[in-house]
């Protein structure tokens, strides 16, 4: 029996946003007995974890292509999502670096297998990698405990080991405050390891020279701990399982229900007005959309005073993702390829300097130079449900594409997609000829469709000053707002962005305590 009524029984709660955080929150609220309805502006639930047939017969993840943080939590077990149809397949190796000169390095969940792969090219770099992961692992273990809200001796022990292995308090502080480009330059002798680790770190929309970005390179140890995971049927599998679980708990959801206003009466939230003009009363509202949008645009009257000023000051990089969905009749053919090389992320970043230049260009509102920093996922290699027999789905992304582009995206998108494909062709001869169709998704497209300001998938940068207890601001990181009955969740709220679900679960718990 998964459902259990609590002090929230019968209270009407509206959840704004049907992405995974909103759905996770709704499930916990419904399990406690609340009368829950999720309101989603799109015609389908999922938000950044939607999967669509953007090319006939081929289903692509619109944004999120791999899940890891949620698999480091007990959310799926607590909500019994496997019983609701969620199935994950491990992507191992989780990353394969394919260099232009034909060199291939494989990063497996098993550290020893990874070290052996690096050693095939450079034994010294392999030893450096093993030593680096030994130092990074306790740091990441302590961070994992913080993300999942765990306390106790395990977290303290991990923190103690992290300090011991990284030069004590000052050494660890210096490590965490470093840019990841600097960190990797100190630890490794070449781009053999630096470049592919940077390609993963760039997922955080952080440049290699960004102060405090070292944590995104250290996160490499997290992949060795937890792995990368593909939801069968695409990322939508998570959203669909959550929707089924919500229904089984008595909750409801509505799509095509864009919110125009969050109303309050005095200091307390009173309900929602949809863009259709329909009004819905509520005892409480949980917002799982961008917190700036929720509190500065939807809330009526909007947040004001120091809290509003702090929220307006939240930073958001101009470097986001450009995605090209490519339907092919074959997987990319790497001359040095081996079975399994198409399971996880395939990195086409040859140097940290090239990646850094891409981010510098994005800051200036320009497109990256050639070769375009690019990575690929080929989920149909693991999951044949995504494409017809003998066909494949290739998800290409550039992590340093500018949202604001000089001259606009309309006249430059197709040419830039061609350049991304050329980056693959240089490593997988014949790739261009294997393409049967493609769909280009610019940052402008994603901002319009998903209503992400600046097309930022995390809603805001996950820099050290906007992470954990500072995300998005110190006041809002606890999910409460100055308006009674209104709490916030989502990628832009503590503890972190990405497919985690923790923000939704914690916000639901905060709201339940207030309803009690």
N, C-alpha and C positions, 0 to 999 in steps of 0.2 A: 504494500500500500504506500504510494508515494505522497499522496496528499495528506495534509494535516492542518486543521483549522487553528487559528490563533486569535489574538486580540484584534486583528484586522478584519475579522469575519464581517462580511456585508458592506465594508467600506468601499466606495467607488473610487478606483484609481485609473487614471488615463496615462498611458505611456506614449510619449511623442517620439516616433522613430522606430521603424521595424528592422533595424540592423541587428547584428547578433547581440550587442549589449542590451538593447531594448527588449529583445525576446528573452534573454537570460533573466533580466530583472523581472519581467512579467511572469515568468514561470515561478520564481521564488515568491512573488507577491500572491499569485494564485494559490500556490501550495499552502500559504499561510491563511487562506480563506478570503482574501480580498476579491472584490468584483472588478476584474481587470479587463481593459480594452486597449489594444495596441493600435495606434494610428500611424499609417505609413503613407507618405505622399506618392510613392511610385505605384505601379500596377502589380508589383510583386514584392514580397518580403525579402530581406537579405542585406540591403544597403551595399557596402563594399564587398560583401561575400555572396553576391549574386552570380549565377551562371546562366548564360543565355545562348540561344542558337543564333549567333550573329552572322554566321555563314550557314546556308542551308545544309542540314545534316551534321553540322559540327557545333558542339557546345563548348563555349569558352568562359572561363572566369573573367568577370568584368574588371576586377582589380586584384583581390586577394587570391594568390595562387598556391599558397602553402600555409599550413597551420602548425604552430609549434607551442606558443605560450599557453594556449588553452589546454594542451596536452600535458602541461606541467602542473595543472591544477586538478582538483577533484570535482570540478563542475559537471563534467559529462557523467561521472559516476553518481553524483548526488541527484542529478535530474534523470538518471537512467536513460540517457540519450541513445544508447545502443538498442534498447528495447523499442525506441521510437524510430529506428531505421538508420541511425548514424553508424557508418563504417569507415574506418580510416585505414589507409595503406601507407606503410613507411616508405619514404623516399631515401634509399640508401644505395650509392653514396648521396649525401644531401647536397653536395656541390662538386662539380667537375670544372676545372679550369682548362679551357681550350685556347692555347696561345696561337698567334698568327704563324709562328715558325713550326707548328705541328706538335709542340710539346703538350702533353696532357697530364694533369695532376688531379688525383681523386681524393676527396675528403669524405671519409666514411664516418659513421657514428662511432665506430671503434677507433680509438686513437692509434693503436699499434698498426692497424691496416693503413691508416692515413700516413703515418710516419714512413711506412714501407713504400708507399707510393711516391712520396717526396724523395726518398732515398734513391729511387730509380734514376732520378735526374741529378740530385745534389745531396750527398750524405751529410754535409755540414748543416745545410738548411733543415734537413730532417731532424737532426739532433736539437737544433734551435727550436723547432716547432714543438717537440716533445717537452722541452724545458719550459717554453712559454705557456703551454696548456697546463702544466703542473702548477704554475703560478696563478693563472687565470681562473682555474676551476674553483678554488675556495671563494674568490671574489664573486663569481657568478652564483655559487651556491647561496651565499648570503643575500644576494640581490633577489634570487628566486623566492626566498623566504619572505622578503619584504613585499614582493609583488602579490604573493598569494595570501598575505596577511597573517603568516604564521609567526608564532613567538616561541620562546623556550630555549632549552640548552643547545639544540641542534643549530639554530641560527647563530647563537653566541660562539659556538665552537668553530663554525665556518668563518666567522669574522676574525676570530683569533688566528686561525691558520692563514687567512688572507693577509693579515698584518705581518705575520712571521715570514711569509714567503715573498713579501713585496717591500721589505725594508722598513717595517714599522709604520707608525702613523704618518710621518712625513713622506716616506716613500710611497705609501698607498695614496695619499692625497695628491702627490705629484703625478702619479700614474693616472688617476681619475681626471685630473684637470688637463691632461695633455690632449692634443689633437691625435686622432688615430694614425694619421700619416707620420707624425713624429714618433709615436709609440712603435710602429712597425719598422721604421727606419733604425730604431735603436735595437730591435730584437732580431732583425733579419738582414742578410747580406745582399739580397737581390729581390726583384719583383716576382720571383717564382712563387713565393707565398704571400708577399705583401699585396700583390694585385688581386688575387681571388678573395682574400680576406677583406680587402677594401671594397670589392664589389658587393659583398654581403652587407658590410657596414653602411654602405651608401643607401640601403633600404630605408634608413632613418631620415632620409632627405638632409643628411649632414655631409659637408665637404670634408676631405681629409685634413684640411688645415683649420677646422673649426675647434676652438678651445673647448675642452670638456667632452669631446666626441670619442675619446679612447674607449669608453664603455661599449660602443657599438662594435669595435674590433674584439674586445674581450668577450663579447657575446658569442664568439666562435666556440668557446668552451660549452656554452649552453646547448648548441646543436649536437655536440658530442654526448651531452647528458640526456637530452630529450629527443633529438632527431627532428626531422622535418616530416610532415604528414599530409597526405592528400585524402580529402573526403571523397568517397566513391560517388560519382555523379557530378563532381566538382564541388567548389566551396558552398554551393547552394545546399548541399547535403546537410550541412550544419544548420542552416536557417530552417530548412524543411523539418528536420527532426525537432528543433525547438518549437516550431509552430504546432507540430503534432502533440508534443508534450503539453504545450499550453492549452490546447483544446481538451486534452484528457483531464486537465486540472480544473476545467470549467472556465478558463479564460477565453477571450475573443480577440480577433484582430480584424482590421479593416484596411484594405489597400485603396489607393486613389483618394486618400483622406488627408490632403495637405492642410496643415495647421496655419491659420492666419494670425491668431492671437491666443496668448495664454492670459486669461483674465484673473484679476485679483480684486478682492473686496477689502479695502483697507490693507492690513498687513498679512492677509491670508489669501491663498490661491482659491479661486472659485470655479474654474472650469476652462473650457476650450471653445474657440470659435474656428470652424473650418473655413477654407477659402470658398466653399459652396454657400456659406452663410449659416450653416447649421451650428447650433450651440449645444454643448454638452456640459452639464454640471458635473462636479467632481469633489470628493473630499480631499483628494491629493493628486498631484501631477508629478510624474517622473519624466524628465526630458533626457533623451539619449541621442540628441543631435549636437552639433557644435555649440558649446556653452555660450559663446559670444552671440550667435544667432538667437539662441533661446532667451537669453536674459537682456540683450540689448535691442533686439528686433521684434521678437514675438511677444515678450512679456509686456503687458499693458496695465499701468504705465511701466516703462522700462526701468531696469536697475539704475540707480544713480549714486552719487557720492563717491567716496574712495574705492568702494568695491567695483563700481563701474569703471573708474579710471584705471584700476589695476587690470581689469579684464580687457579694456581697449588696448592696453600696452603689451599684451601677449604677442610674441613674435612668430612670424610664419615665413619660412623661406620661399623664395621665388623658384627654387629648383624642386620640381616634382617629377611625376612620371609621364612619359609618353608611351602608349601601348599600341602594338600592332598585333592583331590576331591573324594568324596565317594558317590556312588550310593547305595541306600538302598530301602528296601520294607516297611520301617516304619521310623517315626521320632524317635530320641533318647527318650527313655522312662524313664523320671525322676520320681522316686517314689513320690516326692512332687509336680509334675507338675500340672499346671492349664492351661486352654485354653488361648492362646496368648503367652505362654512362648517360642514359637518357632519363633516369629515374628522378633526378632532382634538378636543382638550378645548374645551368650551364653558363659559365662566365666567359665573356669575350673582352675582358679588360686586361690589357697587356702591361700597364704600368700605373702606379699611383699618380705619377705626374700627369698622365693623360686624363685620369679621372678628376684630379684637382682642377685641371684646365676646363673640363666640362662644367664643373660647378661655378668656376669664375665667369665663364661665358653666360651661364644662366643668371647669375647675379646682375650682369649687364644687360639682360634681356636679349641675349643672342643664342643661337643654336651651337651646340658643341661642334668642334672641328672633327675631321676624320682622323683615325677611326672613331666612330661614335661609341661611347661607353654603352655597352649593351649586355643584357643577359637574357636567357631563354628558359622557359619551362616547356616540357613536352609531355603533359599529363596523360595523353592517350597511349603512351608507351606502357603505363601502369594500368590504365583504366580504359578498356575498349568500349565502354558505354558512351564515350564522348564523340566518337567519329564512326563513320561507316567502315565496314571491313576493308582493310588495305589502305585506309586513309588515316591522317593524323592531325592533331591540333598543336600548333606551335605558338606559344605566348611570348612575344618579344617585348622587352621594356628597356627604355633608357631612363636611368635614375636621376639624370641631371638635365631634364628638359625644362625650359622656362615657362611658367604660367603666363607671365606678361612678356610677350615676344614682340620685339621691334618689327613693325610691318604687319603684325597679326599672323595668326595661324592659317587663315583660309588659303593663302597662296603658297604656303610653305610646307604644309603637312605631308602631301604626297611625296615631295622630293626628300624630305627628311626620313620618311618611312623607307624610301628606296635606299638611302644611305645606311640605315640600320640593317636592312636585308643584305647589303653589300658587306657589312661587317661580318655577318654569318657566312656569306659566300666565300670570303677569304679563308675561312677555317674549315668549311664544309663544302668543297667544290661540288657543284650541281644542285645546291639548295634552291637557287632561284628558279631553275627549270622544274623543280618538284612542286612549285606553288600552283595551286588550282584556284585559289581565291584569297582575298585578304580584306580586313576591316581595320581602319585606322581610327584610333581614339586619342585625340589631342587632350592636353590639360583643360582646354576650354570646354570640350565635350563632357569631360568628367565633372567639371564644376557645375555645368548646367544640369546634367542628368541626376547626379547624386546630391546636388546642393551643398557641395563642399566649398567653402570660401577659399579662393586661391587654388583649388583642386588639391588641397593638402589632405592626404589620406589619414593623417594623424590629427587633423583639425588645427594643430599647432606644433611647432618644433618640439622635439623631445630632447632639448638641451638640458644641462644640469639644473638650470634655474627654472625649468618647466617640467620637472620630472618628480614622480612620487609626491611628497607632501607639498610641493610647489606647483602642482599641475591642476588647473591652469594658473591658479593663484593660491596663495596660502589659505585664504578664506574659503575658497570653493573646493579645495582638495578633499575636504571632509564630506563633500556631496551636498551639504546643507546650503541653503540660500537665505538671504534676509527675509524671504517671503515664506511664511509658515505653510507647510504642506507641499512645498515645491522643492524637489531635489534634482540634482544633475548627475548624469553619467555619460559614458561614451568615450571615444578615442581621445578626446581632448581633456578628459578629467582623470584624476589619479586612479591607478598608479602609472599607467603607460598606455600607449596606443597599440595598434595591431590587433590580431584576433586573439583576444585573451578572455573576455567575458567577466573578468574580475571587477571591473568598474561597475558593470550592471548588477552583479551580485551584491557588492558592497552597498551601492546606492539603495537597492531594495531593502537590505537589512536596516540601513539608516532610517528609511521611510517607515518600515514596520515598527521600529522603536518609537518613532514620533506618533504613530497611530495608536500605540498602546497606552 
